[in-house]
């Protein structure tokens, strides 16, 4: 019987050890999760500080940090890409909020801002060039007639 008592004590002792190790591991996991959560909070605060700094200094001609210029350039490129996407969809981008609107919309459906046609000047320039081309087109047939007359005179 003594053997079984010792065996029972050994199993009980091992069970307590395992239980304690599981409790310790669980506590360590909770602490690590708390650390990660707090690190994420600090990271968000860093981002917010950086965002506030950028907002304060985005218009500086020579910002203290090169990243301010990089952010400015990247945001401009993003806006250009959004305009390209809108054009490909047959829409136009609101100058106020950046939302995509129907091409013929006068006001933004999201913020209500007046949607100026940002390409109006380009269209006017293209119309002027078309008018010039049309004038040239009138002259081309006249030149064609001259060539025909000369070839006829030459016997062709």
OpenMM code with the backbone's topology and positions (N, CA, C; nanometers):
from openmm import Vec3, app, unit

residues = "UNK UNK UNK UNK UNK UNK UNK UNK UNK UNK UNK UNK UNK UNK UNK UNK UNK UNK UNK UNK UNK UNK UNK UNK UNK UNK UNK UNK UNK UNK UNK UNK UNK UNK UNK UNK UNK UNK UNK UNK UNK UNK UNK UNK UNK UNK UNK UNK UNK UNK UNK UNK UNK UNK UNK UNK UNK UNK UNK UNK UNK UNK UNK UNK UNK UNK UNK UNK UNK UNK UNK UNK UNK UNK UNK UNK UNK UNK UNK UNK UNK UNK UNK UNK UNK UNK UNK UNK UNK UNK UNK UNK UNK UNK UNK UNK UNK UNK UNK UNK UNK UNK UNK UNK UNK UNK UNK UNK UNK UNK UNK UNK UNK UNK UNK UNK UNK UNK UNK UNK UNK UNK UNK UNK UNK UNK UNK UNK UNK UNK UNK UNK UNK UNK UNK UNK UNK UNK UNK UNK UNK UNK UNK UNK UNK UNK UNK UNK UNK UNK UNK UNK UNK UNK UNK UNK".split()
positions = [
    Vec3(0.0793, -0.1179, 0.0000),
    Vec3(0.0000, 0.0000, 0.0000),
    Vec3(0.0848, 0.1261, 0.0000),
    Vec3(0.1931, 0.1131, 0.0651),
    Vec3(0.2815, 0.2283, 0.0752),
    Vec3(0.3251, 0.2758, -0.0638),
    Vec3(0.3425, 0.1828, -0.1541),
    Vec3(0.3808, 0.2163, -0.2904),
    Vec3(0.2750, 0.3052, -0.3577),
    Vec3(0.1473, 0.2653, -0.3396),
    Vec3(0.0389, 0.3410, -0.4007),
    Vec3(0.0229, 0.4790, -0.3391),
    Vec3(0.0505, 0.4881, -0.2105),
    Vec3(0.0453, 0.6191, -0.1441),
    Vec3(0.1540, 0.7112, -0.1991),
    Vec3(0.2750, 0.6558, -0.2140),
    Vec3(0.3842, 0.7354, -0.2701),
    Vec3(0.3541, 0.7759, -0.4144),
    Vec3(0.2982, 0.6824, -0.4906),
    Vec3(0.2624, 0.7105, -0.6286),
    Vec3(0.1558, 0.8210, -0.6342),
    Vec3(0.0571, 0.8130, -0.5478),
    Vec3(-0.0494, 0.9139, -0.5414),
    Vec3(0.0067, 1.0499, -0.5035),
    Vec3(0.0974, 1.0508, -0.4042),
    Vec3(0.1605, 1.1767, -0.3638),
    Vec3(0.2431, 1.2368, -0.4785),
    Vec3(0.3146, 1.1499, -0.5506),
    Vec3(0.3973, 1.1976, -0.6624),
    Vec3(0.3079, 1.2556, -0.7726),
    Vec3(0.1992, 1.1865, -0.8036),
    Vec3(0.1074, 1.2363, -0.9078),
    Vec3(0.0438, 1.3673, -0.8628),
    Vec3(0.0028, 1.3751, -0.7391),
    Vec3(-0.0574, 1.4980, -0.6867),
    Vec3(0.0427, 1.6123, -0.6916),
    Vec3(0.1656, 1.5835, -0.6515),
    Vec3(0.2706, 1.6861, -0.6549),
    Vec3(0.2969, 1.7345, -0.7970),
    Vec3(0.3030, 1.6416, -0.8918),
    Vec3(0.3248, 1.6780, -1.0308),
    Vec3(0.2062, 1.7587, -1.0842),
    Vec3(0.0864, 1.7210, -1.0445),
    Vec3(-0.0330, 1.7930, -1.0862),
    Vec3(-0.0296, 1.9374, -1.0366),
    Vec3(0.0147, 1.9533, -0.9101),
    Vec3(0.0270, 2.0898, -0.8555),
    Vec3(0.1321, 2.1703, -0.9321),
    Vec3(0.2443, 2.1049, -0.9636),
    Vec3(0.3495, 2.1723, -1.0400),
    Vec3(0.2989, 2.2151, -1.1778),
    Vec3(0.2310, 2.1239, -1.2449),
    Vec3(0.1767, 2.1546, -1.3776),
    Vec3(0.0742, 2.2669, -1.3650),
    Vec3(-0.0121, 2.2571, -1.2677),
    Vec3(-0.1148, 2.3590, -1.2461),
    Vec3(-0.0504, 2.4951, -1.2194),
    Vec3(0.0547, 2.4952, -1.1388),
    Vec3(0.1246, 2.6202, -1.1082),
    Vec3(0.1920, 2.6762, -1.2341),
    Vec3(0.2520, 2.5873, -1.3135),
    Vec3(0.3171, 2.6317, -1.4363),
    Vec3(0.2142, 2.6876, -1.5345),
    Vec3(0.0973, 2.6262, -1.5438),
    Vec3(-0.0085, 2.6771, -1.6316),
    Vec3(-0.0552, 2.8131, -1.5815),
    Vec3(-0.0714, 2.8269, -1.4510),
    Vec3(-0.1123, 2.9547, -1.3925),
    Vec3(-0.0073, 3.0616, -1.4215),
    Vec3(0.1205, 3.0251, -1.4039),
    Vec3(0.2292, 3.1196, -1.4320),
    Vec3(0.2303, 3.1581, -1.5803),
    Vec3(0.2151, 3.0591, -1.6679),
    Vec3(0.2154, 3.0856, -1.8117),
    Vec3(0.0970, 3.1753, -1.8498),
    Vec3(-0.0176, 3.1487, -1.7901),
    Vec3(-0.1352, 3.2319, -1.8163),
    Vec3(-0.1119, 3.3742, -1.7693),
    Vec3(-0.0530, 3.3894, -1.6532),
    Vec3(-0.0230, 3.5231, -1.6004),
    Vec3(0.0772, 3.5951, -1.6894),
    Vec3(0.1786, 3.5228, -1.7350),
    Vec3(0.2788, 3.5823, -1.8245),
    Vec3(0.2123, 3.6252, -1.9554),
    Vec3(0.1240, 3.5413, -2.0096),
    Vec3(0.0538, 3.5750, -2.1339),
    Vec3(-0.0318, 3.7005, -2.1142),
    Vec3(-0.0999, 3.7102, -2.0006),
    Vec3(-0.1801, 3.8299, -1.9717),
    Vec3(-0.0919, 3.9542, -1.9632),
    Vec3(0.0227, 3.9414, -1.8971),
    Vec3(0.1146, 4.0546, -1.8855),
    Vec3(0.1687, 4.0966, -2.0222),
    Vec3(0.2018, 3.9974, -2.1052),
    Vec3(0.2507, 4.0287, -2.2398),
    Vec3(0.1427, 4.0981, -2.3226),
    Vec3(0.0182, 4.0527, -2.3100),
    Vec3(-0.0913, 4.1183, -2.3818),
    Vec3(-0.1090, 4.2620, -2.3322),
    Vec3(-0.0947, 4.2816, -2.2024),
    Vec3(-0.1056, 4.4169, -2.1462),
    Vec3(0.0069, 4.5056, -2.1999),
    Vec3(0.1289, 4.4489, -2.2075),
    Vec3(0.2430, 4.5235, -2.2616),
    Vec3(0.2153, 4.5613, -2.4071),
    Vec3(0.1706, 4.4645, -2.4886),
    Vec3(0.1411, 4.4926, -2.6299),
    Vec3(0.0340, 4.5999, -2.6439),
    Vec3(-0.0671, 4.5912, -2.5610),
    Vec3(-0.1750, 4.6899, -2.5658),
    Vec3(-0.1228, 4.8296, -2.5335),
    Vec3(-0.0395, 4.8388, -2.4328),
    Vec3(0.0176, 4.9680, -2.3950),
    Vec3(0.1160, 5.0191, -2.5007),
    Vec3(0.1941, 4.9274, -2.5606),
    Vec3(0.2846, 4.9678, -2.6689),
    Vec3(0.2051, 5.0205, -2.7881),
    Vec3(0.0945, 4.9562, -2.8191),
    Vec3(0.0087, 5.0027, -2.9282),
    Vec3(-0.0481, 5.1409, -2.8961),
    Vec3(-0.0844, 5.1622, -2.7717),
    Vec3(-0.1351, 5.2938, -2.7297),
    Vec3(-0.0274, 5.4005, -2.7481),
    Vec3(0.0958, 5.3688, -2.7099),
    Vec3(0.2074, 5.4631, -2.7261),
    Vec3(0.2313, 5.4888, -2.8749),
    Vec3(0.2262, 5.3835, -2.9565),
    Vec3(0.2454, 5.3985, -3.1004),
    Vec3(0.1396, 5.4917, -3.1593),
    Vec3(0.0158, 5.4759, -3.1165),
    Vec3(-0.0912, 5.5636, -3.1644),
    Vec3(-0.0671, 5.7078, -3.1209),
    Vec3(-0.0155, 5.7253, -3.0005),
    Vec3(0.0148, 5.8608, -2.9528),
    Vec3(0.1274, 5.9230, -3.0347),
    Vec3(0.2287, 5.8433, -3.0658),
    Vec3(0.3371, 5.8917, -3.1525),
    Vec3(0.2806, 5.9367, -3.2869),
    Vec3(0.1952, 5.8539, -3.3448),
    Vec3(0.1346, 5.8872, -3.4728),
    Vec3(0.0537, 6.0166, -3.4633),
    Vec3(-0.0203, 6.0308, -3.3558),
    Vec3(-0.1016, 6.1519, -3.3380),
    Vec3(-0.0129, 6.2753, -3.3225),
    Vec3(0.0955, 6.2623, -3.2469),
    Vec3(0.1894, 6.3748, -3.2325),
    Vec3(0.2482, 6.4107, -3.3690),
    Vec3(0.2885, 6.3080, -3.4450),
    Vec3(0.3443, 6.3318, -3.5779),
    Vec3(0.2435, 6.3975, -3.6699),
    Vec3(0.1189, 6.3534, -3.6631),
    Vec3(0.0142, 6.4111, -3.7464),
    Vec3(-0.0094, 6.5578, -3.7093),
    Vec3(-0.0135, 6.5851, -3.5796),
    Vec3(-0.0323, 6.7237, -3.5350),
    Vec3(0.0859, 6.8107, -3.5775),
    Vec3(0.2068, 6.7579, -3.5653),
    Vec3(0.3253, 6.8324, -3.6082),
    Vec3(0.3166, 6.8622, -3.7576),
    Vec3(0.2798, 6.7596, -3.8346),
    Vec3(0.2680, 6.7794, -3.9788),
    Vec3(0.1653, 6.8883, -4.0102),
    Vec3(0.0492, 6.8831, -3.9457),
    Vec3(-0.0546, 6.9833, -3.9705),
    Vec3(-0.0045, 7.1243, -3.9377),
    Vec3(0.0762, 7.1373, -3.8336),
    Vec3(0.1294, 7.2685, -3.7955),
    Vec3(0.2357, 7.3186, -3.8938),
    Vec3(0.3101, 7.2275, -3.9541),
    Vec3(0.4262, 7.2668, -4.0351),
    Vec3(0.4172, 7.2265, -4.1824),
    Vec3(0.3000, 7.1829, -4.2282),
    Vec3(0.2898, 7.1356, -4.3664),
    Vec3(0.3112, 7.2466, -4.4690),
    Vec3(0.2880, 7.3711, -4.4307),
    Vec3(0.3044, 7.4816, -4.5248),
    Vec3(0.4390, 7.5523, -4.5124),
    Vec3(0.5247, 7.5042, -4.4238),
    Vec3(0.6577, 7.5637, -4.4097),
    Vec3(0.7356, 7.5450, -4.5395),
    Vec3(0.8043, 7.6517, -4.5817),
    Vec3(0.8830, 7.6412, -4.7049),
    Vec3(0.9977, 7.5427, -4.6894),
    Vec3(1.0673, 7.5498, -4.5756),
    Vec3(1.1757, 7.4559, -4.5480),
    Vec3(1.1485, 7.3903, -4.4135),
    Vec3(1.0730, 7.2787, -4.4147),
    Vec3(1.0398, 7.2135, -4.2881),
    Vec3(1.1636, 7.1562, -4.2193),
    Vec3(1.1539, 7.1447, -4.0889),
    Vec3(1.2639, 7.0929, -4.0077),
    Vec3(1.2960, 6.9476, -4.0453),
    Vec3(1.1936, 6.8705, -4.0738),
    Vec3(1.2132, 6.7305, -4.1077),
    Vec3(1.1794, 6.7061, -4.2545),
    Vec3(1.2603, 6.6289, -4.3215),
    Vec3(1.2413, 6.5961, -4.4621),
    Vec3(1.1097, 6.5206, -4.4833),
    Vec3(1.0675, 6.4474, -4.3833),
    Vec3(0.9465, 6.3676, -4.3946),
    Vec3(0.8221, 6.4530, -4.4201),
    Vec3(0.8229, 6.5786, -4.3716),
    Vec3(0.7092, 6.6678, -4.3951),
    Vec3(0.6931, 6.6901, -4.5459),
    Vec3(0.8024, 6.7151, -4.6142),
    Vec3(0.7972, 6.7327, -4.7600),
    Vec3(0.7554, 6.6036, -4.8287),
    Vec3(0.8062, 6.4912, -4.7807),
    Vec3(0.7708, 6.3621, -4.8400),
    Vec3(0.6217, 6.3344, -4.8238),
    Vec3(0.5681, 6.3643, -4.7073),
    Vec3(0.4246, 6.3447, -4.6838),
    Vec3(0.3445, 6.4349, -4.7765),
    Vec3(0.3854, 6.5606, -4.7863),
    Vec3(0.3146, 6.6559, -4.8723),
    Vec3(0.3128, 6.6053, -5.0170),
    Vec3(0.4282, 6.5625, -5.0669),
    Vec3(0.4376, 6.5130, -5.2042),
    Vec3(0.3534, 6.3872, -5.2242),
    Vec3(0.3568, 6.2986, -5.1263),
    Vec3(0.2800, 6.1750, -5.1362),
    Vec3(0.1304, 6.2041, -5.1368),
    Vec3(0.0855, 6.2958, -5.0526),
    Vec3(-0.0567, 6.3314, -5.0502),
    Vec3(-0.1003, 6.3942, -5.1828),
    Vec3(-0.0134, 6.4754, -5.2417),
    Vec3(-0.0449, 6.5338, -5.3723),
    Vec3(-0.0581, 6.4244, -5.4778),
    Vec3(0.0327, 6.3280, -5.4751),
    Vec3(0.0288, 6.2174, -5.5713),
    Vec3(-0.0980, 6.1336, -5.5505),
    Vec3(-0.1362, 6.1138, -5.4261),
    Vec3(-0.2589, 6.0391, -5.3966),
    Vec3(-0.3788, 6.1101, -5.4584),
    Vec3(-0.3843, 6.2416, -5.4446),
    Vec3(-0.4947, 6.3185, -5.5029),
    Vec3(-0.4958, 6.3050, -5.6549),
    Vec3(-0.3781, 6.3101, -5.7173),
    Vec3(-0.3705, 6.2930, -5.8626),
    Vec3(-0.4232, 6.1556, -5.9032),
    Vec3(-0.3869, 6.0529, -5.8274),
    Vec3(-0.4322, 5.9178, -5.8582),
    Vec3(-0.5831, 5.9043, -5.8406),
    Vec3(-0.6385, 5.9693, -5.7380),
    Vec3(-0.7834, 5.9665, -5.7179),
    Vec3(-0.8550, 6.0325, -5.8352),
    Vec3(-0.7992, 6.1419, -5.8852),
    Vec3(-0.8579, 6.2096, -6.0010),
    Vec3(-0.8531, 6.1168, -6.1217),
    Vec3(-0.7422, 6.0462, -6.1413),
    Vec3(-0.7310, 5.9533, -6.2540),
    Vec3(-0.8345, 5.8420, -6.2426),
    Vec3(-0.8530, 5.7901, -6.1220),
    Vec3(-0.9534, 5.6846, -6.1018),
    Vec3(-1.0918, 5.7384, -6.1359),
    Vec3(-1.1223, 5.8580, -6.0861),
    Vec3(-1.2524, 5.9184, -6.1134),
    Vec3(-1.2720, 5.9388, -6.2633),
    Vec3(-1.1686, 5.9866, -6.3321),
    Vec3(-1.1769, 6.0059, -6.4778),
    Vec3(-1.2044, 5.8737, -6.5478),
    Vec3(-1.1354, 5.7691, -6.5054),
    Vec3(-1.1546, 5.6382, -6.5671),
    Vec3(-1.2963, 5.5862, -6.5454),
    Vec3(-1.3583, 5.6272, -6.4357),
    Vec3(-1.4959, 5.5875, -6.4070),
    Vec3(-1.5966, 5.6846, -6.4670),
    Vec3(-1.5477, 5.7895, -6.5343),
    Vec3(-1.6371, 5.8893, -6.5910),
    Vec3(-1.6930, 5.9827, -6.4860),
    Vec3(-1.6197, 6.0037, -6.3795),
    Vec3(-1.6640, 6.0893, -6.2699),
    Vec3(-1.5618, 6.2000, -6.2484),
    Vec3(-1.5930, 6.2917, -6.1556),
    Vec3(-1.4969, 6.3946, -6.1183),
    Vec3(-1.4871, 6.3994, -5.9669),
    Vec3(-1.3745, 6.4492, -5.9191),
    Vec3(-1.3451, 6.4512, -5.7762),
    Vec3(-1.3801, 6.5877, -5.7181),
    Vec3(-1.4430, 6.5846, -5.6011),
    Vec3(-1.4778, 6.7091, -5.5317),
    Vec3(-1.3498, 6.7748, -5.4814),
    Vec3(-1.3323, 6.9051, -5.5087),
    Vec3(-1.2125, 6.9729, -5.4597),
    Vec3(-1.2138, 6.9915, -5.3078),
    Vec3(-1.3318, 6.9813, -5.2462),
    Vec3(-1.3420, 7.0003, -5.1018),
    Vec3(-1.3086, 6.8763, -5.0212),
    Vec3(-1.3769, 6.7648, -5.0543),
    Vec3(-1.3609, 6.6442, -4.9716),
    Vec3(-1.2967, 6.5276, -5.0455),
    Vec3(-1.2836, 6.5375, -5.1770),
    Vec3(-1.2200, 6.4309, -5.2536),
    Vec3(-1.3133, 6.3195, -5.2954),
    Vec3(-1.4440, 6.3334, -5.2687),
    Vec3(-1.5390, 6.2286, -5.3059),
    Vec3(-1.5606, 6.2287, -5.4571),
    Vec3(-1.5881, 6.1102, -5.5117),
    Vec3(-1.6163, 6.0977, -5.6548),
    Vec3(-1.7618, 6.1345, -5.6797),
    Vec3(-1.7857, 6.2182, -5.7804),
    Vec3(-1.9195, 6.2621, -5.8175),
    Vec3(-1.9408, 6.2370, -5.9655),
    Vec3(-2.0679, 6.2389, -6.0052),
    Vec3(-2.0993, 6.2241, -6.1472),
    Vec3(-2.0332, 6.3373, -6.2248),
    Vec3(-1.9984, 6.3121, -6.3486),
    Vec3(-1.9254, 6.4099, -6.4294),
    Vec3(-2.0031, 6.5393, -6.4485),
    Vec3(-2.1359, 6.5320, -6.4499),
    Vec3(-2.2161, 6.6520, -6.4718),
    Vec3(-2.2652, 6.7162, -6.3424),
    Vec3(-2.2191, 6.6676, -6.2262),
    Vec3(-2.2634, 6.7222, -6.0965),
    Vec3(-2.2093, 6.8629, -6.0758),
    Vec3(-2.2972, 6.9516, -6.0301),
    Vec3(-2.2555, 7.0887, -6.0006),
    Vec3(-2.2086, 7.1012, -5.8566),
    Vec3(-2.2638, 7.0154, -5.7691),
    Vec3(-2.2296, 7.0180, -5.6275),
    Vec3(-2.1964, 6.8773, -5.5811),
    Vec3(-2.1097, 6.8678, -5.4817),
    Vec3(-2.0668, 6.7390, -5.4279),
    Vec3(-2.1832, 6.6719, -5.3547),
    Vec3(-2.2029, 6.5436, -5.3803),
    Vec3(-2.3094, 6.4694, -5.3138),
    Vec3(-2.2746, 6.4362, -5.1692),
    Vec3(-2.1487, 6.4482, -5.1331),
    Vec3(-2.1070, 6.4168, -4.9963),
    Vec3(-2.1012, 6.5403, -4.9068),
    Vec3(-2.0329, 6.6468, -4.9527),
    Vec3(-2.0130, 6.7638, -4.8661),
    Vec3(-2.0887, 6.8880, -4.9134),
    Vec3(-2.1425, 6.8848, -5.0349),
    Vec3(-2.2194, 6.9973, -5.0857),
    Vec3(-2.1367, 7.1092, -5.1470),
    Vec3(-2.0066, 7.0909, -5.1545),
    Vec3(-1.9197, 7.1946, -5.2131),
    Vec3(-1.9454, 7.2036, -5.3635),
    Vec3(-1.9243, 7.3229, -5.4181),
    Vec3(-1.9407, 7.3422, -5.5624),
    Vec3(-1.8305, 7.2656, -5.6338),
    Vec3(-1.8694, 7.1834, -5.7271),
    Vec3(-1.7740, 7.1017, -5.8029),
    Vec3(-1.7378, 7.1745, -5.9307),
    Vec3(-1.6332, 7.2519, -5.9223),
    Vec3(-1.5820, 7.3191, -6.0412),
    Vec3(-1.5221, 7.2122, -6.1302),
    Vec3(-1.5361, 7.2308, -6.2575),
    Vec3(-1.4736, 7.1367, -6.3489),
    Vec3(-1.3266, 7.1727, -6.3575),
    Vec3(-1.2438, 7.0939, -6.2916),
    Vec3(-1.1016, 7.1260, -6.2848),
    Vec3(-1.0352, 7.1147, -6.4202),
    Vec3(-1.1052, 7.0572, -6.5151),
    Vec3(-1.0484, 7.0421, -6.6478),
    Vec3(-1.1062, 7.1432, -6.7462),
    Vec3(-1.1821, 7.2389, -6.6963),
    Vec3(-1.2454, 7.3365, -6.7847),
    Vec3(-1.1413, 7.4123, -6.8664),
    Vec3(-1.0323, 7.4552, -6.8014),
    Vec3(-0.9280, 7.5286, -6.8729),
    Vec3(-0.8637, 7.4404, -6.9798),
    Vec3(-0.8420, 7.3141, -6.9447),
    Vec3(-0.7827, 7.2226, -7.0418),
    Vec3(-0.8755, 7.2049, -7.1611),
    Vec3(-1.0050, 7.1971, -7.1342),
    Vec3(-1.1014, 7.1797, -7.2421),
    Vec3(-1.1030, 7.3029, -7.3327),
    Vec3(-1.0963, 7.4229, -7.2692),
    Vec3(-1.0928, 7.5450, -7.3487),
    Vec3(-0.9681, 7.5471, -7.4366),
    Vec3(-0.8552, 7.5075, -7.3802),
    Vec3(-0.7310, 7.5032, -7.4566),
    Vec3(-0.7436, 7.4041, -7.5716),
    Vec3(-0.8041, 7.2893, -7.5440),
    Vec3(-0.8226, 7.1888, -7.6481),
    Vec3(-0.9178, 7.2410, -7.7554),
    Vec3(-1.0237, 7.3150, -7.7145),
    Vec3(-1.1159, 7.3720, -7.8120),
    Vec3(-1.0439, 7.4716, -7.9019),
    Vec3(-0.9553, 7.5543, -7.8406),
    Vec3(-0.8784, 7.6505, -7.9195),
    Vec3(-0.7905, 7.5783, -8.0211),
    Vec3(-0.7263, 7.4697, -7.9769),
    Vec3(-0.6398, 7.3940, -8.0672),
    Vec3(-0.7217, 7.3288, -8.1779),
    Vec3(-0.8422, 7.2829, -8.1411),
    Vec3(-0.9296, 7.2226, -8.2413),
    Vec3(-0.9709, 7.3256, -8.3449),
    Vec3(-0.9994, 7.4468, -8.2980),
    Vec3(-1.0365, 7.5533, -8.3910),
    Vec3(-0.9212, 7.5827, -8.4868),
    Vec3(-0.7989, 7.5841, -8.4339),
    Vec3(-0.6822, 7.6061, -8.5189),
    Vec3(-0.6677, 7.4927, -8.6186),
    Vec3(-0.6912, 7.3712, -8.5725),
    Vec3(-0.6809, 7.2546, -8.6591),
    Vec3(-0.7873, 7.2602, -8.7677),
    Vec3(-0.9077, 7.3051, -8.7299),
    Vec3(-1.0148, 7.3168, -8.8283),
    Vec3(-0.9760, 7.4150, -8.9374),
    Vec3(-0.9106, 7.5250, -8.9003),
    Vec3(-0.8655, 7.6230, -8.9986),
    Vec3(-0.7645, 7.5594, -9.0924),
    Vec3(-0.6740, 7.4814, -9.0336),
    Vec3(-0.5751, 7.4119, -9.1156),
    Vec3(-0.6426, 7.3122, -9.2084),
    Vec3(-0.7482, 7.2499, -9.1592),
    Vec3(-0.8180, 7.1499, -9.2389),
    Vec3(-0.8793, 7.2129, -9.3628),
    Vec3(-0.9215, 7.3365, -9.3523),
    Vec3(-0.9787, 7.4045, -9.4678),
    Vec3(-0.8712, 7.4276, -9.5720),
    Vec3(-0.7502, 7.4584, -9.5292),
    Vec3(-0.6416, 7.4856, -9.6221),
    Vec3(-0.5914, 7.3588, -9.6897),
    Vec3(-0.6000, 7.2468, -9.6256),
    Vec3(-0.5478, 7.1219, -9.6809),
    Vec3(-0.6187, 7.0850, -9.8102),
    Vec3(-0.7525, 7.0895, -9.8169),
    Vec3(-0.8154, 7.0555, -9.9440),
    Vec3(-0.7751, 7.1512, -10.0556),
    Vec3(-0.7558, 7.2816, -10.0224),
    Vec3(-0.7134, 7.3766, -10.1253),
    Vec3(-0.5783, 7.3351, -10.1800),
    Vec3(-0.4890, 7.2947, -10.0935),
    Vec3(-0.3576, 7.2499, -10.1386),
    Vec3(-0.3702, 7.1214, -10.2186),
    Vec3(-0.4617, 7.0362, -10.1804),
    Vec3(-0.4834, 6.9124, -10.2531),
    Vec3(-0.5303, 6.9419, -10.3948),
    Vec3(-0.6201, 7.0412, -10.4090),
    Vec3(-0.6680, 7.0797, -10.5421),
    Vec3(-0.5521, 7.1320, -10.6272),
    Vec3(-0.4626, 7.2113, -10.5668),
    Vec3(-0.3463, 7.2631, -10.6402),
    Vec3(-0.2614, 7.1484, -10.6929),
    Vec3(-0.2400, 7.0493, -10.6080),
    Vec3(-0.1574, 6.9344, -10.6468),
    Vec3(-0.2252, 6.8589, -10.7605),
    Vec3(-0.3579, 6.8413, -10.7495),
    Vec3(-0.4281, 6.7721, -10.8570),
    Vec3(-0.4173, 6.8474, -10.9880),
    Vec3(-0.4320, 6.9810, -10.9819),
    Vec3(-0.4214, 7.0604, -11.1036),
    Vec3(-0.2819, 7.0467, -11.1647),
    Vec3(-0.1783, 7.0517, -11.0823),
    Vec3(-0.0414, 7.0403, -11.1324),
    Vec3(-0.0167, 6.9037, -11.1932),
    Vec3(-0.0691, 6.7978, -11.1300),
    Vec3(-0.0496, 6.6636, -11.1868),
    Vec3(-0.1257, 6.6480, -11.3168),
    Vec3(-0.2438, 6.7085, -11.3262),
    Vec3(-0.3196, 6.7028, -11.4515),
    Vec3(-0.2466, 6.7773, -11.5624),
    Vec3(-0.1897, 6.8956, -11.5259),
    Vec3(-0.1145, 6.9731, -11.6244),
    Vec3(0.0088, 6.8954, -11.6718),
    Vec3(0.0652, 6.8166, -11.5827),
    Vec3(0.1852, 6.7403, -11.6170),
    Vec3(0.1477, 6.6150, -11.6955),
    Vec3(0.0197, 6.5853, -11.7067),
    Vec3(-0.0241, 6.4707, -11.7840),
    Vec3(-0.0416, 6.3444, -11.7029),
    Vec3(-0.0502, 6.3547, -11.5759),
    Vec3(-0.0699, 6.2350, -11.4929),
    Vec3(-0.2135, 6.2085, -11.4735),
] * unit.nanometer
topology = app.Topology()
chain = topology.addChain("A")
for resn in residues:
    res = topology.addResidue(resn, chain)
    for name in ("N", "CA", "C"):
        topology.addAtom(name, app.Element.getBySymbol(name[0]), res)
